[in-house]
Amino acid sequence: MSTELASVGGNARPEVFGTSVERFAPSRILPLDEAMFDITACAENPAVIRFRRNERGRDFVVGDIHGMFGHLEALLARTGFDPRVDRLFSVGDLVDRGPASRDALRWLSCGWFHACRGNHEQLAIDSVLPDELDHWTQYNGGAWWMRLSRLEQRMFRDAFLALPLAMEVETDAGLVGIVHADIPPALSWERFTGLLAAGHADAALYALSSRYRIQADRDRLGPVDGGVVRVYCGHTPVREPLAIDNVHFIDTGAVYAQDGYGDARLTLIEIQPEPHRESSIRCDLYL
């Protein structure tokens, strides 16, 4: 592992994870104005994608979904989401544990919905290896995968491989970064995304799986600099959205409603034009 990552507790190896509403169905959504939502990738590598500022509508970022797409539909309807002009960004972990994981492919086909790759998408990608498949499907919520045809599995893998490891969104307040798990405290955003775009394996592992920042002595941490005003992450469930300097953790454990946690919620943050406005929906009720 590189010195840059190891110096901040970068021994971040993949953990053993196991641990009446108006419907907002993607199948009924209008296509986007492609000129307005142009995308530019870093170099020719899709590991990092930058989105230009939304001049006509609003932008939102949502925490880990984990198959709770019915609640996401309800939350978007509650906030008046308009797919003709608004965009929705995801910190990743679209699938596993929840009831509608196979809907992820349909959501990813919507031009207004953009997701980072999470560690659970990576589990699907890695499931071509028999040992990885067995561990994922038995202990990490991947049982739904075994009900797919081989063609469907290939379609999901292809879609997940196409997901970036980080996204950048231009807003009125400045550049906003989105990554699934974390960014090393010793690195600027610019340096981190540069490593991701260069295919740096340790940086990718950190982006997908680290919990260092949220578990560390926060007095020793500082804000992420390097051109971003805020960074949004998921991966580590928190009872309330948690800000550590300018890094916001917004996985409020939606899927754990199935295990009886009454505080489980799906959290949505408006990032444009409002710089940070929170909305959420409780997930202890069936939708």
C-alpha positions as CSV (number, residue, x, y, z in Angstrom):
1,M,0.0,0.0,0.0
2,S,1.3,3.5,-0.8
3,T,2.7,5.7,1.9
4,E,0.0,8.3,1.3
5,L,-2.8,5.9,2.2
6,A,-1.0,3.9,4.8
7,S,-0.2,7.0,6.8
8,V,-3.8,7.6,7.5
9,G,-4.8,4.1,8.7
10,G,-5.0,2.9,5.2
11,N,-5.0,-0.7,6.2
12,A,-8.6,-0.4,5.0
13,R,-9.2,-3.9,3.7
14,P,-12.7,-5.0,2.8
15,E,-14.6,-5.7,6.0
16,V,-17.0,-8.6,6.4
17,F,-20.2,-6.8,6.0
18,G,-23.3,-8.7,7.0
19,T,-24.0,-6.9,9.3
20,S,-50.9,5.8,0.5
21,V,-48.0,7.3,-1.5
22,E,-47.7,8.7,-5.0
23,R,-45.5,6.2,-6.8
24,F,-42.4,7.6,-8.6
25,A,-41.7,4.8,-11.1
26,P,-38.7,5.2,-13.4
27,S,-40.7,3.6,-16.2
28,R,-42.9,6.7,-16.3
29,I,-40.1,9.2,-16.4
30,L,-39.5,11.6,-19.2
31,P,-36.1,11.7,-21.0
32,L,-33.6,14.4,-20.2
33,D,-32.5,17.3,-22.2
34,E,-29.1,15.8,-23.1
35,A,-27.4,19.1,-23.8
36,M,-28.2,20.4,-20.3
37,F,-26.7,17.3,-18.6
38,D,-23.5,16.9,-20.4
39,I,-20.8,14.9,-18.6
40,T,-17.1,15.2,-18.8
41,A,-14.8,12.4,-17.5
42,C,-11.3,12.8,-16.1
43,A,-9.0,12.0,-18.9
44,E,-10.5,8.9,-20.6
45,N,-11.0,7.0,-17.4
46,P,-14.6,6.6,-16.1
47,A,-13.4,6.2,-12.5
48,V,-14.1,9.9,-11.9
49,I,-16.9,11.8,-13.6
50,R,-17.7,15.5,-13.4
51,F,-21.2,16.9,-13.9
52,R,-21.8,20.5,-15.0
53,R,-23.9,22.8,-12.9
54,N,-27.7,22.3,-13.2
55,E,-29.0,25.6,-14.4
56,R,-32.6,24.6,-14.8
57,G,-33.5,22.4,-11.8
58,R,-32.3,20.9,-8.6
59,D,-29.7,18.3,-7.7
60,F,-29.9,15.8,-4.9
61,V,-27.7,13.1,-3.3
62,V,-29.2,10.1,-1.6
63,G,-27.6,7.7,1.0
64,D,-27.3,3.9,0.6
65,I,-30.5,2.5,-0.9
66,H,-29.9,-1.2,-0.6
67,G,-32.9,-2.2,-2.5
68,M,-35.3,0.2,-0.7
69,F,-36.4,1.7,-4.0
70,G,-40.1,2.0,-2.9
71,H,-39.1,4.4,-0.2
72,L,-36.9,6.3,-2.6
73,E,-39.8,6.8,-4.9
74,A,-42.0,8.0,-2.0
75,L,-39.2,10.4,-0.8
76,L,-38.7,11.9,-4.3
77,A,-42.5,12.4,-4.7
78,R,-42.6,14.1,-1.3
79,T,-39.9,16.5,-2.4
80,G,-41.5,17.3,-5.7
81,F,-38.7,15.8,-7.7
82,D,-39.1,16.7,-11.4
83,P,-37.2,14.3,-13.7
84,R,-37.4,16.8,-16.6
85,V,-35.0,19.2,-14.9
86,D,-33.8,17.6,-11.6
87,R,-30.9,15.1,-11.1
88,L,-30.4,12.5,-8.4
89,F,-26.9,11.3,-7.4
90,S,-26.3,8.2,-5.2
91,V,-23.4,7.4,-3.0
92,G,-23.7,3.8,-4.1
93,D,-24.8,0.5,-2.5
94,L,-27.9,0.3,-4.6
95,V,-28.4,-3.4,-3.9
96,D,-28.4,-6.2,-1.3
97,R,-30.5,-6.9,1.8
98,G,-33.5,-4.9,0.6
99,P,-36.6,-6.2,-1.2
100,A,-36.1,-4.6,-4.6
101,S,-32.4,-5.0,-5.5
102,R,-33.2,-6.1,-9.1
103,D,-34.8,-2.7,-9.7
104,A,-31.3,-1.1,-9.6
105,L,-30.8,-1.8,-13.3
106,R,-34.0,0.0,-14.2
107,W,-33.0,3.1,-12.1
108,L,-29.6,3.2,-13.7
109,S,-31.2,3.4,-17.1
110,C,-32.8,6.7,-16.1
111,G,-30.8,9.6,-17.5
112,W,-31.3,11.7,-14.5
113,F,-30.0,9.1,-12.0
114,H,-26.2,8.8,-11.4
115,A,-24.5,6.5,-8.9
116,C,-21.0,5.8,-7.6
117,R,-19.9,2.3,-7.2
118,G,-20.3,1.0,-3.7
119,N,-18.7,-2.1,-2.1
120,H,-21.9,-4.0,-2.7
121,E,-21.8,-3.3,-6.4
122,Q,-18.2,-4.5,-6.2
123,L,-19.3,-7.7,-4.6
124,A,-21.5,-8.4,-7.6
125,I,-18.6,-7.7,-9.9
126,D,-16.3,-10.0,-8.0
127,S,-18.9,-12.8,-7.8
128,V,-17.4,-14.3,-11.0
129,L,-15.0,-16.0,-8.4
130,P,-16.8,-18.9,-6.7
131,D,-15.5,-18.1,-3.2
132,E,-16.6,-14.5,-3.5
133,L,-20.0,-15.5,-4.8
134,D,-20.6,-17.9,-1.9
135,H,-19.5,-15.4,0.7
136,W,-21.6,-12.6,-0.8
137,T,-24.8,-14.6,-1.3
138,Q,-24.6,-16.3,2.1
139,Y,-23.5,-13.4,4.4
140,N,-23.8,-10.1,2.6
141,G,-27.3,-9.9,1.2
142,G,-26.7,-11.2,-2.2
143,A,-29.3,-14.0,-2.2
144,W,-31.3,-12.1,-4.8
145,W,-28.5,-12.6,-7.3
146,M,-29.1,-16.3,-7.4
147,R,-32.6,-15.7,-8.8
148,L,-31.3,-13.9,-11.9
149,S,-30.6,-15.6,-15.2
150,R,-27.0,-15.6,-16.4
151,L,-27.9,-12.9,-18.9
152,E,-29.3,-10.7,-16.2
153,Q,-26.3,-11.2,-14.1
154,R,-24.1,-10.2,-16.9
155,M,-26.2,-7.1,-17.5
156,F,-25.9,-6.1,-13.8
157,R,-22.1,-6.7,-13.8
158,D,-21.7,-4.6,-16.9
159,A,-23.8,-1.8,-15.4
160,F,-21.8,-1.9,-12.1
161,L,-18.5,-1.9,-13.9
162,A,-19.5,1.3,-15.7
163,L,-20.1,3.1,-12.4
164,P,-17.5,5.7,-11.4
165,L,-15.6,5.5,-8.1
166,A,-16.2,9.2,-7.5
167,M,-18.3,12.0,-8.9
168,E,-18.0,15.7,-8.9
169,V,-20.9,18.0,-9.3
170,E,-20.6,21.7,-10.0
171,T,-23.0,23.8,-7.9
172,D,-23.7,27.5,-7.1
173,A,-21.7,27.0,-3.9
174,G,-18.8,25.3,-5.5
175,L,-17.7,21.8,-6.4
176,V,-19.3,18.9,-4.5
177,G,-17.6,15.5,-4.3
178,I,-19.4,12.2,-3.9
179,V,-17.7,8.9,-3.1
180,H,-19.1,5.7,-1.5
181,A,-17.0,5.2,1.7
182,D,-14.3,7.8,2.5
183,I,-11.4,9.9,1.3
184,P,-8.0,9.6,3.1
185,P,-7.4,12.5,5.5
186,A,-3.9,13.0,4.2
187,L,-5.0,13.6,0.6
188,S,-6.7,16.5,-1.1
189,W,-9.7,15.8,-3.2
190,E,-7.7,16.6,-6.3
191,R,-5.0,14.2,-5.4
192,F,-7.4,11.4,-4.4
193,T,-9.4,11.7,-7.7
194,G,-6.2,11.8,-9.6
195,L,-5.2,8.5,-8.1
196,L,-8.6,7.0,-8.8
197,A,-8.4,8.2,-12.4
198,A,-4.9,6.6,-12.7
199,G,-6.3,3.2,-11.6
200,H,-4.5,3.3,-8.2
201,A,-5.8,0.1,-6.5
202,D,-5.3,1.3,-2.9
203,A,-7.2,4.5,-3.6
204,A,-10.0,2.5,-5.1
205,L,-10.2,0.2,-2.0
206,Y,-10.3,3.3,0.2
207,A,-13.2,4.7,-1.9
208,L,-15.2,1.5,-1.6
209,S,-14.5,0.2,1.9
210,S,-12.8,2.5,4.4
211,R,-14.3,3.6,7.6
212,Y,-11.3,5.4,8.9
213,R,-12.6,8.9,9.1
214,I,-15.8,8.1,11.0
215,Q,-13.9,5.9,13.5
216,A,-10.8,8.0,14.0
217,D,-10.0,10.7,16.6
218,R,-11.8,13.6,14.9
219,D,-9.6,16.2,16.5
220,R,-6.8,15.0,14.3
221,L,-8.8,15.3,11.1
222,G,-9.3,18.4,9.0
223,P,-11.6,19.3,6.1
224,V,-11.0,17.9,2.6
225,D,-9.4,20.6,0.5
226,G,-8.4,20.5,-3.2
227,G,-11.3,22.3,-4.8
228,V,-14.4,20.8,-3.1
229,V,-16.7,22.6,-0.7
230,R,-18.3,19.4,0.6
231,V,-17.9,15.6,0.1
232,Y,-20.8,13.2,0.6
233,C,-20.3,9.5,1.6
234,G,-22.4,6.6,2.7
235,H,-21.2,3.1,3.6
236,T,-21.2,3.5,7.4
237,P,-24.7,3.6,8.9
238,V,-25.4,6.5,11.2
239,R,-28.6,7.4,13.1
240,E,-28.5,11.0,11.8
241,P,-26.5,12.5,8.9
242,L,-23.1,13.2,10.4
243,A,-20.7,16.0,9.3
244,I,-17.0,15.7,10.0
245,D,-15.7,19.0,8.9
246,N,-16.9,19.2,5.3
247,V,-17.4,15.4,4.9
248,H,-21.0,14.3,5.3
249,F,-22.0,10.7,6.0
250,I,-25.6,10.2,4.9
251,D,-26.3,6.4,5.1
252,T,-29.0,6.5,7.8
253,G,-29.6,2.7,7.6
254,A,-32.7,2.5,5.5
255,V,-32.5,-1.2,4.9
256,Y,-32.1,-2.0,8.7
257,A,-35.8,-1.3,9.1
258,Q,-36.2,-4.9,8.1
259,D,-34.3,-5.9,11.2
260,G,-36.6,-3.9,13.4
261,Y,-34.7,-0.7,13.8
262,G,-37.4,2.0,14.2
263,D,-34.9,4.8,13.5
264,A,-34.0,3.5,10.1
265,R,-34.4,6.2,7.4
266,L,-33.4,7.0,3.8
267,T,-31.8,10.4,3.6
268,L,-31.9,12.8,0.7
269,I,-29.8,16.0,0.5
270,E,-30.5,18.9,-1.9
271,I,-27.1,20.3,-3.1
272,Q,-28.2,22.6,-5.9
273,P,-29.4,25.4,-5.8
274,E,-29.7,25.0,-2.0
275,P,-26.2,24.2,-0.6
276,H,-27.4,21.5,1.9
277,R,-31.0,20.8,2.7
278,E,-31.9,17.5,4.3
279,S,-35.0,15.3,3.8
280,S,-35.7,11.8,4.9
281,I,-38.3,9.1,5.1
282,R,-38.8,6.5,7.8
283,C,-38.4,3.0,6.5
284,D,-40.2,1.0,9.2
285,L,-43.4,1.0,7.2
286,Y,-44.0,-1.2,4.2
287,L,-44.4,0.6,0.9
